[in-house]
Amino acid sequence: MPTNHDLGGLMKFLRRDEWRECFEGVFNEHFGPVLEGEGDFEDLAEVLGDHWTNALWGCVFEDFLTLDFEG
């Protein structure tokens, strides 16, 4: 039985082809200016640590979930 904190279904949803491009767009809105010519998102973990990198990714994911891409 899933718990209240189980994000597995949402993560599976995000991997669908029709939503991957939308997520990448939101991700680039958040991190494009920071990463432009400086490296990849994974490189941030070396500077910030995994905890903060995951928290930042979570902010992008949360923003993505609030947007209407079809309307």
C-alpha positions as CSV (number, residue, x, y, z in Angstrom):
1,M,0.0,0.0,0.0
2,P,1.4,3.4,-0.9
3,T,2.1,5.9,1.8
4,N,1.4,9.6,1.8
5,H,5.0,10.3,0.9
6,D,5.3,7.8,-2.0
7,L,6.2,9.8,-5.1
8,G,6.7,6.7,-7.3
9,G,3.5,7.3,-9.3
10,L,4.4,10.9,-10.0
11,M,7.9,10.0,-11.0
12,K,6.6,7.4,-13.4
13,F,4.3,10.0,-14.8
14,L,7.2,12.4,-15.4
15,R,9.1,9.8,-17.5
16,R,6.3,9.7,-20.1
17,D,7.4,11.1,-23.4
18,E,4.6,13.6,-23.6
19,W,5.6,15.2,-20.3
20,R,9.4,14.9,-20.4
21,E,9.7,17.9,-22.8
22,C,7.4,20.0,-20.6
23,F,9.5,19.2,-17.5
24,E,12.7,20.0,-19.3
25,G,11.3,23.4,-20.2
26,V,10.4,24.2,-16.6
27,F,13.8,22.8,-15.5
28,N,15.6,25.1,-18.0
29,E,13.6,28.1,-16.8
30,H,14.8,27.5,-13.3
31,F,18.4,26.5,-14.0
32,G,19.2,27.5,-17.5
33,P,20.8,30.9,-16.6
34,V,22.8,29.3,-13.8
35,L,24.1,26.3,-15.8
36,E,24.6,28.1,-19.1
37,G,28.1,27.2,-20.2
38,E,29.1,26.2,-16.7
39,G,28.2,22.5,-16.5
40,D,25.4,20.1,-15.8
41,F,22.9,20.0,-13.0
42,E,24.7,17.0,-11.5
43,D,27.8,19.3,-11.1
44,L,25.9,21.3,-8.6
45,A,26.0,18.4,-6.2
46,E,29.7,18.8,-6.0
47,V,29.3,22.4,-4.9
48,L,26.0,22.3,-2.9
49,G,25.9,18.7,-1.9
50,D,23.3,16.0,-2.7
51,H,20.7,17.3,-0.1
52,W,20.5,20.8,-1.6
53,T,20.6,19.6,-5.2
54,N,17.7,17.3,-4.5
55,A,15.8,20.1,-2.8
56,L,16.3,22.3,-5.8
57,W,15.2,19.6,-8.2
58,G,12.1,19.1,-6.0
59,C,11.3,22.8,-6.3
60,V,11.3,22.5,-10.1
61,F,9.2,19.3,-9.9
62,E,6.7,21.1,-7.7
63,D,6.5,24.0,-10.0
64,F,6.0,21.6,-13.0
65,L,3.0,20.0,-11.2
66,T,1.2,23.3,-10.8
67,L,1.4,24.3,-14.5
68,D,-1.3,23.7,-17.2
69,F,0.4,22.6,-20.4
70,E,-2.8,21.8,-22.3
71,G,-4.9,24.9,-21.7
